[in-house]
Amino acid sequence: MKYKIILCALLLAVSSNYAQKVLTTAEAIQIALHKNTQLQKNEENLKIYKADLHQTYGALLPNVAASASWDWNRTEGPLGSISGSTETRTYGMGISSDVVLFDGLANYQAISKGRTDLKSAKLDVEKLRQDIVFQTLSYYYDLMNAQKLLSVKEEDVKWNQKNYEMIVERNKLGAVTLADVYSQQVKLGNAELELLKAKNSAETMKSDFLYYLGLDVLEDYTFSDPSLDAELAGQRATEEKSFGDLQSMIENALKNRPDYESAKLGLRSAEYDLSIARSGYLPTLSNSLALGYSNTATKEFFKNRYYSAGLTLSVPIFSGWKTDYKVEAAVVSEKKKELDVNDLVREIKRSIQKNFLDLQTAYKQLDVSQKNVGAAEESRKIEEEKYAIGSTTLLNVLIANSDYTSAATKYINAQYEYKKYKDEMEYLLGNLKSKNYE
């Protein structure tokens, strides 16, 4: 019977492990990139930009149209001195073409604008992909942080439970007072309450993360990434990662950031719009050609042919200030795009500088919190030994345990905070590319 119970327990454990789905950071990012609806919309919009560029090339080519016609006319009444009626049928077929030979180079400017807009749209998609990568990593780190803190709370409950059992036994022997038993009982209850709060917080964060990924929040997922655990463990002894001096980081960001490149292309597109608007002041030259057949009898249809060719020069004189309006609107749009580029440069500098300072502080906090854990653990051990021989009070032991729990919590927070700031710096520099996680 004992072996059967053990076997059943093992089978249940194995089946529960198979039911769980483990997500690493790379897998979570791939799911986020695949499920994000905004990214899907932006990628679909690229087709519109490609179609728009395609039609700008078509503006250089002649328009060709084929036509066919049939007319029937009947006239009744006196025709001079003779009364009667006449009836005619006319058949026609032809092909015509027209092409704009010169429109102030607006057609060529439109092609350049189409290329620029398409490239800018692709950069916007890449920026959105980087946003998704960074947001996913941030959510993942927060969730892992909450799970690590949960283990600290569990350890605290175990310690308080063990300490409570020890105090109860010592009270039976008369070594400690009943007040110590009550105090430890209250401390154990508070530790269990904090553990429950931590569990609820971790489960809520897990549901929010699964919702962000577009997954079922009721599915049994676990989050574990050996590479992340190894990196966090290595932070205990590693030096702060050097990104270079602040000025060089800003220069690299201006070279790599897709949003900055897209903003510059937006300014260039506005310049093309201004050139197109100004072309309205220039004359337009177009050419037309036509070839066809027309006759009143089908048998002799192809005997009557007609040809036509022509050039049309259109010189704008007055358009009700429509061209002036288009030019002025294009000038304003160009100025706005220029201001957007300048604002983005200032924002890039500000965000990188802030993150640079935060990263230095986080590294120092990581170093200090690591040392505090060792010191707090040793202090708790000393207070436990002193309490065992009756040379200190329970209050000092509880304070030492509280200090250790606080130090362990701060150390876990410091690890993930430093990791998040490092990834945020990569994101601000434009280095956090989605292809690195594929």
Secondary structure, DSSP 8 states (H G I E B T S, - for coil): -HHHHHHHHHHHHHHHHHHSEEE-HHHHHHHHHHH-HHHHHHHHHHHHHHHHHHHHHHTTS-EEEEEEEEEEEEEEEEETTEEEEEEEEEEEEEEEEEEEEESTTHHHHHHHHHHHHHHHHHHHHHHHHHHHHHHHHHHHHHHHHHHHHHHHHHHHHHHHHHHHHHHHHHHHTTSS-HHHHHHHHHHHHHHHHHHHHHHHHHHHHHHHHHHHHT--TTS-EEE--HHHHHHHHHTTT--------HHHHHHHHHHH-HHHHHHHHHHHHHHHHHHHHHGGGS-EEEEEEEEEEEESSSTTGGG-EEEEEEEEEE-----TTHHHHHHHHHHHHHHHHHHHHHHHHHHHHHHHHHHHHHHHHHHHHHHHHHHHHHHHHHHHHHHHHHHHTTSS-HHHHHHHHHHHHHHHHHHHHHHHHHHHHHHHHHHHTT---GGGG-
